[in-house]
Amino acid sequence: MAKSEIIKILKKYCTLLNLSGIPVEKAFLYGSHARGEAGPDSDIDVMLVSESFDNSDEEANIKAWSFTRKVDTRIEPYTVGLHQFLNDEVSPLLQIVKQDGIEVEL
């Protein structure tokens, strides 16, 4: 699947999250789709950044996962609080996504 199609899927997913009360400040495609190495069965790795995830809000995390079924079951959300995203310089995954991820224009 073309990267542009994956981006459309992620925009739709983020729109649904926003409408459900989870304001997604940033979203990044990472992993095999971002690198152009995805196969037909590859998942869609997305890092979601929202203040809703700052306080380990279990309900917000459950919504993030449950909404994947409404859009595309291949979506694998990784949720990060806005504070952590802006201040964490230790997390290897966060640094990789910041450096190599593709930001989804919301």
KOLPAGU-321460 format. One record per residue (C-alpha): residue number from 1; residue in three letters; chain; x, y, z. Coordinates in Angstrom, 3 decimals, padded with zeros to 6 digits. Layout:
<atoms>
<atom nr="NUM" rest="ala" kette="A" u="X" v="Y" w="Z"/>
...
</atoms>
This chain:
<atoms>
<atom nr="1" rest="met" kette="A" u="000.000" v="000.000" w="000.000"/>
<atom nr="2" rest="ala" kette="A" u="001.281" v="003.456" w="-000.900"/>
<atom nr="3" rest="lys" kette="A" u="002.518" v="005.706" w="001.888"/>
<atom nr="4" rest="ser" kette="A" u="-000.069" v="008.327" w="000.881"/>
<atom nr="5" rest="glu" kette="A" u="-002.864" v="005.798" w="001.505"/>
<atom nr="6" rest="ile" kette="A" u="-001.436" v="004.975" w="004.933"/>
<atom nr="7" rest="ile" kette="A" u="-001.328" v="008.695" w="005.775"/>
<atom nr="8" rest="lys" kette="A" u="-005.016" v="009.018" w="004.766"/>
<atom nr="9" rest="ile" kette="A" u="-005.898" v="006.112" w="007.054"/>
<atom nr="10" rest="leu" kette="A" u="-004.021" v="007.728" w="009.948"/>
<atom nr="11" rest="lys" kette="A" u="-005.672" v="011.113" w="009.363"/>
<atom nr="12" rest="lys" kette="A" u="-009.090" v="009.450" w="009.537"/>
<atom nr="13" rest="tyr" kette="A" u="-008.061" v="007.614" w="012.707"/>
<atom nr="14" rest="cys" kette="A" u="-006.793" v="010.805" w="014.382"/>
<atom nr="15" rest="thr" kette="A" u="-009.963" v="012.672" w="013.391"/>
<atom nr="16" rest="leu" kette="A" u="-012.071" v="010.021" w="015.130"/>
<atom nr="17" rest="leu" kette="A" u="-009.908" v="010.265" w="018.244"/>
<atom nr="18" rest="asn" kette="A" u="-010.246" v="014.061" w="018.259"/>
<atom nr="19" rest="leu" kette="A" u="-014.028" v="013.785" w="017.914"/>
<atom nr="20" rest="ser" kette="A" u="-014.108" v="011.297" w="020.813"/>
<atom nr="21" rest="gly" kette="A" u="-012.422" v="013.778" w="023.161"/>
<atom nr="22" rest="ile" kette="A" u="-008.777" v="012.771" w="022.757"/>
<atom nr="23" rest="pro" kette="A" u="-007.031" v="015.801" w="021.259"/>
<atom nr="24" rest="val" kette="A" u="-004.152" v="014.397" w="019.231"/>
<atom nr="25" rest="glu" kette="A" u="-001.482" v="017.109" w="019.070"/>
<atom nr="26" rest="lys" kette="A" u="000.896" v="015.107" w="016.888"/>
<atom nr="27" rest="ala" kette="A" u="000.965" v="011.761" w="015.110"/>
<atom nr="28" rest="phe" kette="A" u="003.988" v="010.059" w="013.568"/>
<atom nr="29" rest="leu" kette="A" u="004.112" v="007.109" w="011.199"/>
<atom nr="30" rest="tyr" kette="A" u="007.139" v="004.958" w="011.995"/>
<atom nr="31" rest="gly" kette="A" u="008.338" v="001.429" w="011.373"/>
<atom nr="32" rest="ser" kette="A" u="008.207" v="-000.490" w="008.106"/>
<atom nr="33" rest="his" kette="A" u="005.675" v="001.794" w="006.389"/>
<atom nr="34" rest="ala" kette="A" u="007.752" v="004.886" w="007.161"/>
<atom nr="35" rest="arg" kette="A" u="010.894" v="003.165" w="005.867"/>
<atom nr="36" rest="gly" kette="A" u="009.147" v="001.955" w="002.696"/>
<atom nr="37" rest="glu" kette="A" u="009.715" v="-001.690" w="003.660"/>
<atom nr="38" rest="ala" kette="A" u="006.135" v="-002.725" w="004.471"/>
<atom nr="39" rest="gly" kette="A" u="004.730" v="-005.995" w="003.230"/>
<atom nr="40" rest="pro" kette="A" u="001.062" v="-006.860" w="002.689"/>
<atom nr="41" rest="asp" kette="A" u="000.648" v="-008.002" w="006.307"/>
<atom nr="42" rest="ser" kette="A" u="002.639" v="-005.199" w="007.954"/>
<atom nr="43" rest="asp" kette="A" u="001.045" v="-003.317" w="010.802"/>
<atom nr="44" rest="ile" kette="A" u="000.770" v="000.476" w="010.762"/>
<atom nr="45" rest="asp" kette="A" u="002.908" v="001.832" w="013.589"/>
<atom nr="46" rest="val" kette="A" u="001.780" v="005.250" w="014.777"/>
<atom nr="47" rest="met" kette="A" u="002.927" v="007.323" w="017.724"/>
<atom nr="48" rest="leu" kette="A" u="000.103" v="009.466" w="019.094"/>
<atom nr="49" rest="val" kette="A" u="000.989" v="012.507" w="021.192"/>
<atom nr="50" rest="ser" kette="A" u="-001.722" v="013.971" w="023.420"/>
<atom nr="51" rest="glu" kette="A" u="-002.095" v="015.631" w="026.795"/>
<atom nr="52" rest="ser" kette="A" u="-004.720" v="012.949" w="027.428"/>
<atom nr="53" rest="phe" kette="A" u="-001.895" v="010.417" w="027.755"/>
<atom nr="54" rest="asp" kette="A" u="000.165" v="012.496" w="030.227"/>
<atom nr="55" rest="asn" kette="A" u="-001.592" v="011.108" w="033.283"/>
<atom nr="56" rest="ser" kette="A" u="-001.664" v="007.457" w="032.207"/>
<atom nr="57" rest="asp" kette="A" u="-005.343" v="007.845" w="031.341"/>
<atom nr="58" rest="glu" kette="A" u="-006.410" v="004.225" w="030.860"/>
<atom nr="59" rest="glu" kette="A" u="-009.686" v="005.253" w="029.214"/>
<atom nr="60" rest="ala" kette="A" u="-007.821" v="007.277" w="026.580"/>
<atom nr="61" rest="asn" kette="A" u="-005.520" v="004.331" w="025.867"/>
<atom nr="62" rest="ile" kette="A" u="-008.476" v="001.977" w="025.544"/>
<atom nr="63" rest="lys" kette="A" u="-010.138" v="004.390" w="023.105"/>
<atom nr="64" rest="ala" kette="A" u="-006.932" v="004.658" w="021.084"/>
<atom nr="65" rest="trp" kette="A" u="-006.884" v="000.887" w="020.658"/>
<atom nr="66" rest="ser" kette="A" u="-010.619" v="000.378" w="020.188"/>
<atom nr="67" rest="phe" kette="A" u="-010.834" v="002.988" w="017.429"/>
<atom nr="68" rest="thr" kette="A" u="-008.361" v="000.981" w="015.346"/>
<atom nr="69" rest="arg" kette="A" u="-011.211" v="-001.462" w="014.639"/>
<atom nr="70" rest="lys" kette="A" u="-013.309" v="001.375" w="013.229"/>
<atom nr="71" rest="val" kette="A" u="-010.609" v="002.475" w="010.777"/>
<atom nr="72" rest="asp" kette="A" u="-008.034" v="-000.257" w="010.104"/>
<atom nr="73" rest="thr" kette="A" u="-007.116" v="-003.174" w="012.350"/>
<atom nr="74" rest="arg" kette="A" u="-003.484" v="-002.962" w="011.229"/>
<atom nr="75" rest="ile" kette="A" u="-003.041" v="000.291" w="013.185"/>
<atom nr="76" rest="glu" kette="A" u="-000.769" v="-000.209" w="016.212"/>
<atom nr="77" rest="pro" kette="A" u="-000.936" v="002.956" w="018.338"/>
<atom nr="78" rest="tyr" kette="A" u="001.853" v="003.867" w="020.723"/>
<atom nr="79" rest="thr" kette="A" u="000.571" v="006.587" w="023.033"/>
<atom nr="80" rest="val" kette="A" u="002.791" v="009.293" w="024.512"/>
<atom nr="81" rest="gly" kette="A" u="001.872" v="012.219" w="026.726"/>
<atom nr="82" rest="leu" kette="A" u="002.690" v="015.684" w="025.405"/>
<atom nr="83" rest="his" kette="A" u="004.930" v="016.395" w="028.417"/>
<atom nr="84" rest="gln" kette="A" u="006.912" v="013.198" w="027.852"/>
<atom nr="85" rest="phe" kette="A" u="007.183" v="013.886" w="024.114"/>
<atom nr="86" rest="leu" kette="A" u="008.588" v="017.366" w="024.713"/>
<atom nr="87" rest="asn" kette="A" u="010.914" v="016.499" w="027.604"/>
<atom nr="88" rest="asp" kette="A" u="012.021" v="012.848" w="027.394"/>
<atom nr="89" rest="glu" kette="A" u="015.519" v="012.577" w="025.960"/>
<atom nr="90" rest="val" kette="A" u="016.107" v="009.028" w="027.199"/>
<atom nr="91" rest="ser" kette="A" u="013.500" v="006.831" w="025.483"/>
<atom nr="92" rest="pro" kette="A" u="015.131" v="005.162" w="022.467"/>
<atom nr="93" rest="leu" kette="A" u="011.818" v="004.708" w="020.636"/>
<atom nr="94" rest="leu" kette="A" u="010.852" v="008.332" w="021.168"/>
<atom nr="95" rest="gln" kette="A" u="014.200" v="009.495" w="019.804"/>
<atom nr="96" rest="ile" kette="A" u="013.944" v="007.200" w="016.758"/>
<atom nr="97" rest="val" kette="A" u="010.433" v="008.405" w="015.963"/>
<atom nr="98" rest="lys" kette="A" u="011.428" v="012.062" w="016.373"/>
<atom nr="99" rest="gln" kette="A" u="014.379" v="011.533" w="014.049"/>
<atom nr="100" rest="asp" kette="A" u="013.023" v="009.105" w="011.442"/>
<atom nr="101" rest="gly" kette="A" u="009.230" v="009.139" w="011.791"/>
<atom nr="102" rest="ile" kette="A" u="006.922" v="010.837" w="009.317"/>
<atom nr="103" rest="glu" kette="A" u="004.709" v="013.450" w="010.948"/>
<atom nr="104" rest="val" kette="A" u="001.080" v="013.173" w="009.883"/>
<atom nr="105" rest="glu" kette="A" u="-000.350" v="016.616" w="009.114"/>
<atom nr="106" rest="leu" kette="A" u="-003.474" v="016.893" w="011.282"/>
</atoms>
